[in-house]
């Protein structure tokens, strides 16, 4: 698919079939995240990948227990055959920037030394690469937040202490009956409003 078509065609999908994603296709989508930029090649992004109804149920049972599902606006979101939780590892960045070629930056002193938490930025880059790769493969994808369920999800998935989730990505085949989110109708700014050339 043409890159511009991928970028323009990408939409958040909230209604999936239960059809599994072929392993080779899923691996290509996940690998796109691995190829995203990372400060100092710090390798501080990890993915927890849940495949199939047994594994994804562990996630949904924590975030949307059966008793709360009756009134859920997007019931077929729970049919997504794959859930991906991208995780940022601040310690990987601190360790990398403590190495001789980066020590002069002072960023190896600890997470507080970073004016911008690049572990979050880079993990978001990986998530966006996954979303674009999903579109390129003809899959639907949705990025959504963990919000108040963060600690419960990390515990249920056995994630080591210190890793920070940035959200969750649902992947699968779109059902075709997807209803857009409440904000979908908001117009995007024009390029002139968005891009401040030469200064603000």
C-alpha positions in Angstrom: 0.0 0.0 0.0 1.2 3.5 -0.7 2.5 5.3 2.4 0.2 8.3 2.0 -2.8 6.0 1.6 -1.8 4.2 4.8 -1.5 7.5 6.7 -4.8 8.9 5.4 -6.7 5.6 5.6 -5.7 4.8 9.2 -8.7 5.0 11.5 -9.4 3.7 15.0 -11.5 0.6 14.8 -13.8 -0.4 17.7 -15.6 -3.5 16.1 -13.7 -6.6 15.3 -14.4 -10.1 14.0 -13.0 -13.0 16.0 -10.9 -14.2 13.0 -7.3 -14.9 14.2 -4.5 -12.9 12.7 -2.1 -15.1 10.8 1.2 -15.3 12.7 3.3 -14.0 9.8 1.1 -10.9 9.5 1.1 -10.3 13.2 4.8 -10.6 13.4 5.2 -8.0 10.6 2.9 -5.6 12.5 4.7 -6.1 15.8 8.1 -5.8 14.1 7.2 -2.4 12.7 7.1 -1.2 16.4 10.5 -2.6 16.9 11.8 -0.5 14.0 10.5 2.8 15.5 13.1 5.4 16.5 14.6 5.1 20.0 16.9 7.6 21.8 20.4 6.2 21.9 19.0 2.8 20.7 18.1 2.3 24.3 15.8 -0.7 23.6 13.4 0.5 26.3 10.2 -0.5 24.7 8.5 -3.9 25.4 5.2 -5.4 24.2 3.0 -7.8 26.0 1.0 -9.5 23.2 -2.2 -11.4 24.1 -3.5 -13.7 21.3 -6.9 -15.5 21.2 -9.9 -15.4 23.5 -8.2 -17.1 26.5 -5.4 -14.7 26.7 -7.4 -11.5 25.9 -10.0 -12.5 28.5 -7.3 -12.0 31.2 -7.1 -8.4 30.1 -10.9 -7.8 29.7 -11.8 -9.5 33.0 -9.7 -6.9 34.8 -10.7 -3.8 32.8 -14.3 -4.6 31.9 -15.7 -7.4 34.1 -18.7 -9.4 32.7 -21.1 -7.5 35.0 -20.3 -4.2 33.3 -20.4 -5.4 29.7 -24.1 -5.3 29.0 -24.1 -1.5 28.5 -20.7 -1.3 26.8 -20.9 0.9 23.7 -18.5 -1.2 21.6 -19.2 -4.9 22.5 -17.3 -6.2 19.5 -14.1 -4.5 20.7 -13.9 -7.5 23.0 -13.8 -9.8 19.9 -10.4 -8.4 18.9 -8.2 -11.5 18.6 -5.0 -9.6 19.7 -4.3 -7.1 22.4 -0.9 -5.4 22.6 0.2 -3.5 25.7 3.3 -1.3 24.9 5.5 -0.7 27.9 8.2 1.9 28.5 11.3 1.1 30.6 12.8 4.3 32.0 15.7 2.3 33.5 16.9 1.2 30.1 17.3 4.9 29.1 19.1 5.8 32.4 21.4 2.8 31.9 22.1 3.6 28.3 22.9 7.3 29.0 25.3 6.2 31.8 27.5 4.5 29.2 30.7 6.3 28.1 29.4 7.6 24.8 26.4 9.3 26.5 27.5 10.0 30.0 28.4 13.7 29.1 24.6 14.4 28.8 24.0 13.9 32.5 20.9 11.9 31.6 22.3 8.8 33.3 21.7 10.4 36.7 18.1 9.1 36.8 14.6 9.6 35.3 14.3 13.1 36.9 17.3 14.3 34.8 15.3 13.9 31.6 13.3 17.1 30.7 11.3 15.0 28.3 10.7 11.3 29.2 12.0 9.8 25.9 10.9 6.3 27.1 7.3 7.5 26.7 8.0 9.2 23.4 9.7 6.2 21.9 7.1 3.8 23.1 4.5 6.0 21.5 6.5 6.0 18.3 6.4 2.2 18.4 2.6 2.2 19.0 2.1 4.5 16.1 4.3 2.3 13.9 2.1 -0.7 14.9 -1.1 1.3 14.0 0.3 2.2 10.6 1.5 -1.4 9.9 -1.9 -2.7 10.8 -3.5 -0.4 8.3 -1.0 -1.5 5.7 -1.9 -5.2 6.4 -5.7 -4.5 6.0 -6.3 -4.9 9.8 -8.3 -2.7 12.1 -6.6 -1.2 15.1 -7.5 0.8 18.2 -5.3 2.5 20.7 -6.9 3.2 24.0 -5.9 4.0 27.6 -5.6 1.8 30.7 -6.6 4.7 33.0 -7.5 3.4 36.5 -6.9 -0.2 35.5 -3.1 0.2 35.0 -2.0 -1.5 38.2 -4.5 -4.4 37.9 -3.5 -5.1 34.3 0.2 -5.1 35.0 -0.4 -7.5 37.9 -2.6 -9.8 35.9 0.0 -9.9 33.1 3.0 -10.4 35.4 4.7 -7.2 34.2 7.9 -6.5 36.1 8.0 -3.5 38.4 9.3 -0.3 36.8 7.7 -0.7 33.4 5.2 1.9 32.4 2.3 1.1 30.0 1.2 3.8 27.6 -2.1 2.1 26.6 -3.4 -0.9 24.8 -3.7 -1.6 21.1 -6.5 -3.9 19.8 -5.8 -5.6 16.5 -8.0 -7.7 14.2 -10.3 -7.8 11.1 -12.9 -5.0 11.1 -16.5 -6.2 11.3 -17.7 -3.4 9.0 -20.3 -2.1 11.5 -17.9 0.1 13.4 -19.4 3.2 14.9 -16.9 6.1 15.1 -16.0 7.6 18.5 -17.7 10.7 19.8 -14.8 12.9 18.6 -14.6 11.6 15.0 -16.7 14.4 13.6 -14.4 17.2 14.8 -12.6 18.8 11.9 -8.8 18.7 11.7 -7.0 22.0 11.5 -5.9 23.2 8.1 -2.2 22.8 7.2 -1.8 26.6 7.6 -3.3 26.4 11.2 -1.2 23.4 12.1 2.2 24.2 10.6 3.7 27.5 11.9 6.4 28.1 9.3 9.5 30.1 10.3 8.2 30.6 13.9 4.8 30.8 15.6 
